[in-house]
Amino acid sequence: MSVNLLAALGLMLVIEGLLPLVAPVLWRQTFRRMIEMRDGQLRFVGLTSIAGGLLLLFFLNI
């Protein structure tokens, strides 16, 4: 694994941990809503997240 990939993974983990640290009640409510979603809705959320990340990488020229 390259250093950049490990740095990106580390940054992702930091960002993922911010909401449970700062607002655990909101994080729990959001998680409950996601559990209640249908598979198609979850796939759309995943697709949107991937597309947003790819667009960000494209605009950063990485």
C-alpha positions, -999 to +999 in steps of 0.1 A: +000+000+000+012+034-008+017+061+018-010+083+002-035+054+004-028+048+040-030+086+047-064+087+029-076+057+050-065+074+082-082+106+073-114+087+064-114+071+099-109+104+116-138+120+097-160+089+103-153+092+140-162+129+143-200+125+144-201+098+171-177+118+192-194+152+189-230+142+186-236+106+196-274+110+198-276+123+163-253+096+151-275+069+167-307+084+152-291+085+117-279+049+121-314+038+131-328+056+100-303+038+078-312+004+092-349+011+083-340+019+047-347-006+019-317-021+001-323+001-030-322+032-008-290+022+008-275+014-026-284+049-038-267+064-007-236+044-014-237+053-051-241+090-043-212+088-018-189+071-044-199+097-071-192+126-047-158+112-038-149+106-074-160+141-083-139+155-055-109+136-066-114+147-102-116+183-092-085+180-070-067+163-100-055+133-081 
